[in-house]
Amino acid sequence: MIVQPSYARITLALDIIKRLTDGPRSGYHELGIVKHQVNLHDTIVLEESEEMEIRCDNPAVPLDSTNICWKAVEMIGRRHNVRPRVRMTLHKSIPVCGGMAGGSANAATVLDMCNRLWTLGLSQSQLIEYGRELGMDVPFYFVGGTAFDTEATATLRSIQTAVSLHFVIVLPGFGVPTKDAYAGIDYAAIGSQQSKTEQMQRAFANSDADGVIASMHNDFEQSVFPAYPALQRIKLELLDKGCHASTMSGSGSTIVGIARDHEHACSIARELQYRTIIAASAHHPIGETPS
């Protein structure tokens, strides 16, 4: 039996650069994302079993072959001629369909756990390639911390930083289907804030927290907020309650605010009428044991 945490990430900068029209990723979008790991995590238990099985304490999580963790086990087992029969127990804290890529985090963690359980000896780069076949958000988790990721065009670059931020994470009680977020894209308007993403990368590298905060943005807000006006209201409320900045994570629906410190985050959360999570920056690449 192996027990391992599976950490969430938020996006602090997100550019929709273009829709790819040729190659193996035709139809997907090149993005420019600064991803930032937080200390919110699920816990996964993996053990040998006579049959494939998933158990989970969140009823929104599928328990069959449609689950990305199930797909991860089958893929790595097939590649290495191992009978893919395990029991996975998922204890969920990361919101489902919330823009924090909890499913991708779980899949990456399960790949690493299978690597250990079956003593396959796979390197980080091999696991990243396997992860990319499962989902474009999966490879990030083998890097952890803070990174720039284009997803479909496979640029993933770690950013070493001493910046540590405190977050108020608001869960509005509904998800935003990814297809809805992409369906509303105005291609004439996207990608106009790429300079902010470059500024954020420099700010992280220089351990400039104020520069990071000043550069926060998300192109998906252009398409998601008109369809889900409650999300824009949450962002404005976070700012009104004292957050230094606020942005949507991924394609929604989670909204993230930056607080001064843990106590400040808690005081803001107490004034909100939504479910909230208080979190902080983390750096836990998969395979490393958190101190």
C-alpha positions in Angstrom: 0.0 0.0 0.0 1.2 3.5 -0.9 -0.3 6.7 0.5 0.6 10.0 -1.2 -0.7 13.6 -1.2 -1.8 15.1 -4.5 -1.4 18.9 -4.5 -3.6 21.4 -6.4 -2.5 24.3 -8.5 -4.0 27.7 -9.4 -3.3 29.9 -12.5 -2.1 33.4 -11.8 -1.6 34.4 -15.4 -3.4 32.8 -18.4 -3.2 33.9 -22.1 -5.1 32.2 -24.8 -2.6 32.7 -27.6 -4.1 30.9 -30.6 -6.0 27.9 -31.9 -3.8 25.3 -33.5 -4.8 24.4 -37.0 -2.4 21.7 -38.0 -0.2 18.9 -36.4 -1.2 16.3 -33.8 -2.8 19.0 -31.6 -4.9 20.6 -34.3 -8.1 22.0 -32.7 -6.4 22.6 -29.3 -5.2 26.0 -28.1 -1.7 27.2 -27.4 -1.9 28.9 -24.0 0.6 30.8 -21.9 0.1 30.0 -18.2 1.9 30.7 -15.0 0.8 27.8 -12.8 1.4 28.0 -9.0 1.1 25.1 -6.6 -0.8 25.5 -3.3 -0.9 23.5 -0.2 -4.4 22.3 -0.7 -4.3 18.6 -1.5 -6.2 15.3 -2.0 -4.8 12.1 -0.5 -4.6 8.9 -2.6 -4.2 5.4 -1.3 -3.0 2.8 -3.9 -2.8 -0.9 -3.2 -2.6 -4.1 -5.2 -6.0 -5.7 -5.9 -7.6 -8.6 -7.8 -9.7 -6.1 -9.8 -9.4 -2.5 -10.8 -11.4 -0.3 -8.4 -11.7 3.3 -7.5 -13.3 4.5 -4.2 -13.9 8.2 -3.5 -15.6 10.3 -0.8 -16.9 12.8 -3.5 -19.9 11.6 -5.4 -19.0 13.8 -8.4 -16.0 11.7 -9.1 -16.5 8.8 -11.6 -15.6 5.4 -10.3 -15.1 3.6 -13.6 -12.8 3.6 -16.7 -13.8 7.2 -17.5 -11.8 8.4 -14.5 -8.4 9.8 -15.5 -6.7 7.9 -12.7 -8.1 4.6 -14.0 -6.7 5.6 -17.5 -3.3 6.4 -15.9 -3.1 2.9 -14.4 -4.1 1.1 -17.6 -1.7 3.2 -19.7 1.4 2.6 -17.6 0.5 -1.1 -17.0 0.1 -1.6 -20.8 3.4 0.1 -21.5 5.3 -2.0 -19.1 3.5 -5.3 -19.4 2.1 -5.1 -15.9 -1.3 -6.4 -15.0 -3.1 -3.1 -14.2 -5.2 -4.2 -11.2 -5.1 -1.8 -8.2 -7.5 -0.3 -5.7 -7.4 3.5 -5.6 -9.0 5.4 -2.8 -9.3 9.1 -3.3 -9.9 11.4 -0.4 -10.9 14.7 -2.1 -10.3 18.2 -0.9 -9.6 19.8 -4.2 -12.8 21.0 -5.8 -14.1 19.0 -8.8 -14.5 20.9 -12.1 -13.3 24.1 -10.4 -10.3 25.2 -12.5 -7.7 23.8 -10.1 -6.9 20.7 -12.2 -7.5 18.3 -9.3 -8.1 15.4 -11.7 -4.9 16.0 -13.5 -3.0 16.2 -10.2 -4.5 12.9 -9.2 -3.5 11.3 -12.5 0.1 12.5 -12.1 0.2 11.2 -8.6 -1.1 7.8 -9.6 1.5 7.5 -12.4 4.2 8.2 -9.8 2.6 5.7 -7.3 2.4 3.0 -10.0 6.1 3.7 -10.9 6.9 3.0 -7.2 4.5 0.2 -6.6 5.8 -1.8 -9.7 9.4 -0.6 -9.3 9.5 0.6 -12.9 12.3 3.1 -12.4 10.8 5.7 -14.7 12.5 9.1 -14.8 10.8 12.5 -14.4 11.0 13.1 -18.1 9.4 9.8 -18.9 6.6 10.4 -16.4 6.0 13.9 -18.0 5.6 12.3 -21.4 3.2 9.7 -20.1 1.3 12.5 -18.3 1.0 14.5 -21.5 -0.8 11.7 -23.2 -3.4 11.7 -20.4 -4.0 15.5 -20.2 -2.1 18.7 -20.9 -2.3 19.8 -17.3 -0.8 16.6 -16.0 3.0 17.2 -16.7 3.1 20.3 -14.5 2.7 18.3 -11.4 6.0 16.5 -11.9 7.7 20.0 -11.8 5.6 21.5 -9.0 6.1 24.9 -7.4 5.8 27.7 -10.1 6.1 27.1 -13.8 5.3 28.5 -17.2 3.3 26.1 -19.4 1.9 26.4 -22.9 0.2 22.9 -22.6 -0.6 22.0 -26.2 2.7 23.1 -27.6 4.6 21.3 -24.8 6.7 24.1 -23.3 7.0 23.5 -19.5 9.5 25.7 -17.7 10.1 25.7 -13.9 10.5 29.1 -12.3 12.6 29.1 -9.1 11.3 31.7 -6.6 11.1 32.6 -3.0 7.7 34.3 -3.4 5.1 32.9 -0.9 1.5 34.0 -1.3 -1.6 33.6 0.8 -4.9 32.9 -1.0 -8.6 33.1 -0.4 -10.1 30.5 -2.8 -13.8 30.9 -3.5 -15.9 28.0 -4.7 -19.1 29.4 -6.1 -21.1 26.1 -6.0 -21.1 25.4 -9.7 -18.6 24.5 -12.4 -17.9 25.9 -15.8 -17.6 23.3 -18.5 -14.4 23.7 -20.4 -16.2 23.6 -23.7 -18.4 26.6 -22.6 -15.3 28.6 -21.7 -13.7 28.0 -25.1 -17.0 28.4 -27.0 -17.2 32.1 -26.1 -13.7 33.1 -27.0 -13.3 36.4 -29.0 -10.2 35.7 -31.0 -9.8 39.4 -31.7 -9.4 40.1 -28.0 -7.3 37.2 -26.7 -3.5 37.3 -26.1 -3.3 41.0 -25.5 -1.8 40.7 -22.0 1.1 38.4 -22.8 3.5 41.2 -21.6 1.9 40.8 -18.2 2.7 37.1 -18.2 6.3 37.9 -19.1 6.4 40.4 -16.3 5.0 37.8 -13.9 7.7 35.3 -14.8 10.4 37.9 -14.1 8.7 38.9 -10.9 8.7 35.3 -9.6 12.3 34.8 -10.7 13.3 38.0 -8.8 11.1 37.0 -5.8 9.1 40.2 -6.3 5.7 39.4 -4.8 4.3 42.9 -5.6 5.2 42.4 -9.3 3.5 39.0 -9.3 0.3 40.5 -7.9 0.3 43.4 -10.3 0.6 41.0 -13.3 -2.4 38.7 -12.5 -4.9 38.2 -15.3 -6.9 35.5 -17.1 -8.1 35.6 -20.7 -10.9 33.2 -20.0 -12.6 35.9 -17.9 -13.5 37.5 -21.2 -15.6 34.5 -22.3 -16.7 33.1 -18.9 -17.8 36.2 -17.0 -20.5 37.3 -19.5 -22.0 33.8 -19.3 -21.5 33.4 -15.5 -21.9 37.0 -14.1 -21.8 35.6 -10.5 -18.1 34.9 -11.0 -17.3 38.5 -11.8 -19.3 39.6 -8.8 -17.2 37.3 -6.6 -14.0 38.7 -8.0 -15.1 42.3 -7.3 -16.3 41.3 -3.8 -12.8 39.8 -3.0 -11.2 43.1 -4.1 -13.8 45.1 -2.1 -13.1 43.0 1.0 -9.4 43.8 0.9 -7.7 41.3 -1.5 -4.6 42.8 -3.2 -5.7 41.2 -6.5 -8.1 38.5 -7.8 -8.4 36.3 -10.8 -10.3 33.2 -12.0 -8.3 30.0 -11.9 -8.1 28.1 -15.2 -11.3 28.2 -17.1 -13.3 28.5 -13.9 -15.2 28.4 -11.7 -12.8 28.9 -8.8 -12.0 32.6 -8.1 -8.7 33.3 -6.2 -7.9 36.4 -4.1 -4.5 37.4 -2.7 -4.4 38.2 0.9 -1.7 39.9 3.0 -1.1 36.9 5.2 -3.0 33.9 6.7 -4.9 35.9 9.3 -5.9 38.5 6.6 -7.1 35.6 4.4 -9.2 34.2 7.2 -10.8 37.6 8.0 -11.8 38.1 4.3 -13.2 34.6 4.1 -15.4 35.2 7.2 -17.1 38.1 5.4 -18.0 36.0 2.3 -21.2 34.0 1.8 -19.5 31.4 -0.3 -17.6 28.2 0.5 -13.9 29.2 0.8 -10.6 27.6 1.2 -7.6 29.3 2.7 -4.3 28.2 1.1 -0.7 29.2 0.6 2.1 28.7 -1.9 3.7 25.2 -2.0 6.5 23.5 -3.8 5.9 19.7 -3.8 7.0 18.0 -7.0 5.5 14.5 -7.2 7.9 12.0 -5.8 9.4 14.3 -3.2 8.2 14.0 0.4 7.1 17.4 1.8 9.1 18.6 4.8 
